[in-house]
Amino acid sequence: MIDVAIVGGGPAGLTAAVYLQRFHRTCLLFDAGQSRARWIPESNNCPGFPGGISGDELLRRLRKQANDAGVPVEPAMVDRITRAPGGGEGFVLHAGERTWHARMVMIATGLRDRLPGEWAEQAIACGALRLCPICDAFEANDRHIGVFGDSAGIGSHARFLRTFSAKVSALPRDGGDGGEEGAAARAAGVRWLDAGELEFDGQRCRYRSGTATVEFDTVYSFLGFTTSVPTDGLAIRRTSTGEITVDRDQQTDTPGLYAIGDIVGGLNQISVAVGQAAAAATHAHGALAPVPRAAADA
C-alpha cells in the first residue's frame, strides 16, 4: 500500500513527489513523459531563472531533484483510478493489466493543447507559434501578433494582447465576428480578419484569407485543450472546459483525491503548479497517519 500515488510527471507532479518523499511518505510517481512543459522552447517567466530556461531543461532538473530525493518513478500511463474494491482503504490505479494501491492519489496529468497543424511543434520551437500570452507575451512587445482560433473565443485574448502591441490581428478560422467580445476587441484596435487558414513556412506563420495573405511575427493559438482525468466512479466536479475543481487544499470532492497543476481550473503557470503541489503534499501528509522518526543509533 503506497501512501500517495502521483499521476503525471510535470512540474506539479515532480514537486509533490519531492515534498512527500522528504516527509518520509511512501510515494510513487507515474510519468509517461508527456508533460506540457516540454513544449516550452525557453521560459523567461519561471521564478529563479532570469536568463530563461527551456521546458526540457526545467523538467530535467526537477527529475534530478526527485531522483536525488529517492522518488520511485513508474514510466507508465495510468488508464483509470478507482476506489478500492469492497469498501477497502484508498484507491486502485490501473495501467493496462497492472495495478497499484494507494491511500491517496494526486492527479497532475495537465492538459493537452489542440494544435493548428502537424507543423505546430516546429513552429512552437522557433517562437512563431505560442500558447500562453500570460507566460510570454512580454517577449512580443511591439511585434505583429496574430490570435488564431474560433471567433467566439479569441476576442478577449486579442484584447488582452493589445497590452503588448499596437499591431494585433484576430484570425477567426470560422469567419465569425466574435459577438460582444469581438466588438470590444475591434474597439480596442484589433484588426479582425475574414475566415482563413493558418500556415507555417518554417520560420513564420501566415494567415491565408481569401486572396489576402498576412504574415506575423508570432501567432497565439487558442483552439482549446483536452483533459485526461482517468477516474471511474469518483466524485469530481469539473469546469465547463473539463478542468477539475478543488478546495483550498487542492482536494477534489472525493476525500484523499487531489488535483494539481494545469488540470485544475485557474491560472496555468509553472509557479502556480508548484505552489499547488506544495499545498497538496503538505495537506496529504498531515491527513495521513503520523510517521514518527525512530531514534538514530548513537
LOMIBA-184018 format. One record per atom (N, C-alpha, C): y, z, x. Coordinates in steps of 0.05 Angstrom, whole numbers, plus 5000, padded with zeros to 4 digits. Layout:
YZX;...
This chain:
497650005017;500050005000;502550005018;504149795016;506649765031;508849915015;510650055029;512850185016;514649975002;515649775018;517449575008;516749305019;516349115001;515948835009;518548685004;519348525023;521848375022;521148075021;522047935000;521347654996;523747485003;523747365027;525947195036;527047295063;527147105082;527847165109;530647075117;532547085099;535347015106;536747265116;539447255119;540947485128;540447735111;540247705085;539847945068;537048065073;535047895072;532348005075;531848125103;532847985124;532448095151;533948355155;536348375144;537848625146;536448855132;535448805108;534049015093;531549105108;530148915120;527748985135;528349155159;530449105173;531249265196;531849545187;533449575166;534049845156;531549995149;529849875134;527450015124;525550085147;525349915167;523649975190;524750215205;527350225207;528650445222;528550705206;528150685179;527750915162;524851005163;523250875180;520350945183;518850895157;519650685143;518150595120;516350365127;514050345114;512350115118;513549885101;514149665115;515249435100;513949175110;514248975095;513248705103;515248505093;516048325112;517948115106;516547855102;516847725079;515747455075;517947255081;517447085101;519446885110;518146615112;518846445093;517846165092;519645975108;521746085121;523445915138;525345735122;526045815097;527745645080;530445765075;531445945092;533946075088;536245865084;537945915065;540245745060;542145745085;542045955100;543845975124;543245765144;540845645144;540145445164;541845195161;543245155138;544844925134;547544945149;548245185157;550945225168;551145105197;552744895201;552944795228;554444985247;556545105236;558045315251;559645475231;559145745230;560645915213;562846055229;565346025220;567546175231;568446395211;566646465193;567246655172;565346895173;563846915195;561847125198;563047355215;563447595204;564647805219;563347855246;564947885267;563947945293;563447705311;563947465300;563547225316;566047055315;568147145330;570746995329;570546715339;568546655356;568246385366;566446215348;565446325326;563646185308;560746205317;559046165298;556146175303;554745995283;552645845292;551145675274;549245845257;548445745235;546645885218;543945935232;543045725246;540445755261;540645975282;542945995296;543246195317;543446475304;544846495282;545046755269;542346845260;540746665248;538046735239;536346815263;536646675286;535046745310;535647025319;538247095319;538947365327;537947575308;538247525282;537247715263;534247745264;532747525269;529847545272;529147695297;530547665318;530047815343;530548115338;532648175324;533248455317;531048575300;530048425281;527848525264;525248555281;524748365298;522448375315;522548615334;524948665346;525348895364;524949155349;525549155323;525249405307;522349435298;520749235302;517949255295;517249165267;519048995255;518548905227;516248705227;514148745211;512048555209;512948325190;512248075198;513147845183;510747675175;510747595150;508647425139;509847155133;509146935147;510346675143;509146535118;509546655095;508346555070;510446525048;509946345029;511646315006;510346474983;511746674973;510746834951;510946674925;508646644912;508546484887;509546644863;508946904862;509747064840;509447354846;510847514831;510847804834;510047924806;508148104806;507248214780;507048524783;506948654761;506348934761;503548984770;503049214782;500349294789;498649304764;496149204765;494449194741;493749474732;493249494705;492349744694;494249974695;496849904697;498850124699;498950264725;497850134746;497850254772;500650254785;500750374809;503350404822;504350144834;506950094830;508249874844;507749594834;507649414853;507649124847;505448984864;504748744855;502948574869;504448314876;504348234901;505547974909;503347774915;503647534904;501647334906;502647094922;501047004941;501546764956;498946604957;498646404940;496046274938;494046474928;491846494942;489746684934;489946954948;492046984965;492447234979;494247414962;493847674964;495447874950;496148104968;498448224962;499348474976;500348664955;500148924960;501049124942;503449284954;505449324939;507849464949;508949644927;509949874936;511250064917;513849954906;515249814923;517849694915;517949414927;519649244914;520048964923;523048904924;523848754944;526548644945;526448344945;527748224925;527847934923;530347834938;529847684959;532047574976;531647274981;530747144960;530046854962;532346664963;534746764956;537146594958;537046374937;538646164942;538945934924;538145684939;537645474924;537145214936;539145014924;541044924941;543144744931;542044474923;543144364901;542544084895;544443914911;543343724925;544943564944;545343284934;547443144943;548142884932;546442654942;544842684963;543342464973;541542554996;539742375004;537842435025;539342475052;541742365053;543342385078;544842645080;544642825060;546343065059;546043245083;543643285093;543243455116;544843365140;544743095145;546242985167;549243015163;550142975138;553042995132;553943285135;552343475127;553043755130;553243835159;551443725175;551343795204;553843715218;555143495209;557543405223;560143485208;559843635186;562243725172;563343535152;562143305148;563043115129;562543205100;560543365097;559843485071;559643785074;560843925055;560844215056;560044325028;559244585029;558144705004;559644954995;561345075013;562545335005;565445345015;567345284997;570145295006;571145575013;569945785001;570746055009;570046105038;567845995047;566946025075;568645875094;569345625088;570445465110;572645275102;573845305078;576045125071;578445145089;578745375102;580945405121;580745215144;578245125150;577844935171;578744655164;579244615138;580044355128;583044345120;584544535130;587444545124;588744275129;590144175109;591743935110;590143675115;587543695110;585843455111;585543335083;584443095082;583942965056;581243065046;581243215025;578843355015;577943234988;575443164986;574243084961;572643304949;572543304922;570943504907;569143354889;566543364895;564543194881;562843354862;562343244839;560443374820;560943284792;559943434773;560343374744;563243444737;564443284720;567243324713;567743604701;565843704686;566243964673;566444194693;565344154717;565244374736;566944364760;568344134765;569744104791;572744164789;573844184765;576744224762;577744474776;576344704770;577244954782;576844964812;574744834822;574344824851;576544654864;577144434852;579244254863;581944404864;582544554843;585044704842;585044924864;582745054868;582545254889;583145124917;582144884921;582444754947;585344654952;586944644931;589744584935;591144794952;589945034954;591045244972;591045145001;589244965007;588844885035;589944615042;590344445023;591344175029;592844055005;594743885011;596243734990;594743494981;592643414997;591043174990;588243254981;588043304955;585443384944;584843184921;582443064922;581642874901;579042974887;579042964861;576743034845;575042784841;572442804846;570542574845;568442634824;569142574798;567242644777;565142424774;562742484781;560642284780;560042174752;560842334731;560342244704;562842114691;565042114706;567441984696;569042134675;568342394670;569742554650;572442644661;574142754643;576842844651;576943134658;574743274655;574643564663;575743754643;576643664620;577643844599;580143994609;580344244600;582644414607;582744454637;580444504650;580544544679;581344294694;580544064684;581343814696;584343774693;585443834670;588343814665;589844004683;588844244687;590144444704;590044344733;587844224741;587644114768;589643894773;589843714754;591743494756;594643594757;595143804741;597843924741;598544054768;596344134782;596744264808;596944064831;596743804824;597043594844;594443464853;592243524839;589643404847;589543114836;588742934852;588242654844;585542634831;585442534806;582842524791;581942234790;579642174803;578641904804;576741844781;576041584779;574141504758;571241554768;569341504750;566541544757;565841374781;564141474798;563341324822;560941454836;560441364860;558141454876;559141554903;557941764913;558641874939;556741754960;557841654982;556241535003;556941665030;555241625050;555741725076;555141515097;557041465115;556641245135;555741345162;554941595164;554141705189;556241885202;558741855193;560842015203;562542145182;563041995160;564742095138;563542015111;564342165091;563542105064;565741925051;564841745034;566741585019;565741564990;567641534972;567141524944;567741244933;565641114923;565940844913;566240854882;568640784873;569140794844;570240524835;568740374819;569540114811;569839934835;572239824838;572839654861;574239804883;574740054879;576140214899;574140394915;574740424941;573140604958;575040784973;574641044971;576341234984;574741395004;575841415028;574441565050;575741835053;574142045059;575142315061;574542435088;576242625096;575742785120;573342965115;573143085091;570843245084;570643255053;568243295044;567743305015;566143555009;567043694988;565543924978;563843834954;561343894955;559443814934;558844054916;559144014890;558644224870;556644114850;554144104857;552144004839;550344224829;551144474834;549544704825;547244764844;545344924834;543145014851;540845084833;538545124846;536245234832;535545504845;534345674829;533645934839;530545964838;529546124857;526746174858;526246464854;525646544829;525146824823;522246854814;520446894832;517546884825;516547134812;517647204789;516847444774;515247364750;513447544742;511747484719;511547734702;512947724679;512847944660;514548184668;516448154686;518148364695;520948344682;522148564676;524748564663;526948494683;528148264680;530248174697;532348024680;534848104682;537047964669;538147764689;538947524678;540047314696;542647214685;544247104702;546746974693;546046704680;548046574670;547546314657;546546104676;547046144702;546145954722;543546044736;542346264728;539846344738;539846564759;542246654767;542346874787;541547134774;540747334790;539747584779;542147784777;542047934755;543948154751;542848414760;544348574775;543348824787;545449044782;544549294787;546449524784;547749574811;549149794814;550649854838;548849894863;546349954858;544449994880;542749744885;543449524873;542049264875;539349264861;538949444842;536449454828;536649294802;534449154796;534349004771;533649194748;533149074724;532349244701;529549354704;528049264724;525449374730;525749574753;525249824748;525550024770;523749954793;524949974817;523449904841;523549614849;524749444833;525049164839;528049104844;528649034869;531448994877;531948694881;534448614881;535248344888;537748354906;537748194927;539948204947;540547914956;542947874965;543747614976;544547414954;544447164960;545546954943;544046934916;541647044914;540247044888;541647214868;543447394877;544847574859;547447444850;548147474825;550547364815;552947484828;554847314837;557247424850;558147244873;559347364893;560447214916;558347154936;557746904942;555646834961;556746814989;556547035003;557647055031;555647205048;555447145073;553647295091;554447585092;557047645093;557847925095;557048075069;557247945046;556348075021;553348115021;551847915031;548947935031;547948175048;549148205072;548148425089;549048695078;551348705064;552148945052;550349025029;549548835013;547648884991;544948975002;544148865025;541648935037;541649225046;543949305059;544149585068;544049775045;545449705023;545549885000;542749904987;541449684984;538749684971;536749834988;536749785014;534749915031;535150215032;537650305032;538250585033;537450725006;538050584984;537250694958;534250704955;532850494964;529850494962;528650714979;529750755003;528750975020;529051245006;531351284993;531751544980;530051584955;529351364943;527751374918;524751414924;523851344948;521051374955;520551664964;518051734965;517252004974;518252045003;519152285010;520152335037;517952285058;518852215082;517052165105;518152335128;517752605127;518852775148;517552715175;519152725195;518252655222;516652895234;514352835245;512853045259;514153115285;513653365294;514853455319;513753295342;515453225360;514653075384;513253265403;511353155418;509953315438;511853415459;511453655468;513253775488;512753625515;
